[in-house]
């Protein structure tokens, strides 16, 4: 039995956002849309003029806190049933 490579698993190794060639370009529409949703749920604002790399880091941070993505909901929200 052989092990599958990350490509065969459907998992791609992630490059650090600091190494992205396009990291300094403006954030994409889909990034901003998702980021606004996460930020609204977390009670945060999305800064204007985010780069792709900045948006990615903010998405990662908010995902860790969001109940939508299985993160901690430790944002002071109402308790569930």
N, C-alpha and C positions, 0 to 999 in steps of 0.2 A: 504494500500500500504506500502510495507516495503522498507527500504533503502538497497542498495547493499553494501557488504563489498568491500574493495579495491581489494581483490582477484577476486571477481565476476566482478568488473569493468575492470579487466585486468591491474589495476594499483597496483603496489607493493610499499609499503613504502620503501623509500630509506634510507639505513643506511649511516651514515657519513663515508667517506673514511678512517678516522682515526680509525674506529672501525672494518674495514675489517680484517678478519683473514688472508687473502692472500694478503693484501695490500703491503707487503714488497717483494713479488715475482716479477720477471721481467714482464714488460708489455707484453700483449699478441700480437700476430701477427695482429689480427683485430684492436686492439687499436692503434698500431703503424701505420698501413696503413691509418686509418681514421685521425689520428693525423697529419701525414705527409701531407695529402691533405689539411686539415684546415690550417696548418702552412704555406704551400706554398702559399695559397691564401692570408694569412695575412702578408706574407713577413717575417716570423720568421723561426728560425731553431729549430729542435727537438733535445734536448740534448740526448747524448748517455746514455745507462744504466738506463732508467727510470723504476721506479717500477709501478705496476698496479695503485696504489693510485696517484702517481705523474702524470701519463698519464691521469687518469680520471679527475684530477683537471685542467690540461692543456686543455683537450678537452672541459670541461665545459666553461673555460675562452674564448677559441677561438670560440666556438659556439655562445656565447653571442655577438661576434663581427661580425660573418659571415653572409653575405647576403644569403648564401646557406641555413642557418637554421633559417632565419628570424630575425637575430640579427642586431645590428647597423653596418653599413658599414663605420663607422667613423674611417677609417684607412688611409685616405688621398688618396683614389683611385680616378679614373676618375668618373666624374658625369655621370649619366645615361641620356637617351634621354628626 
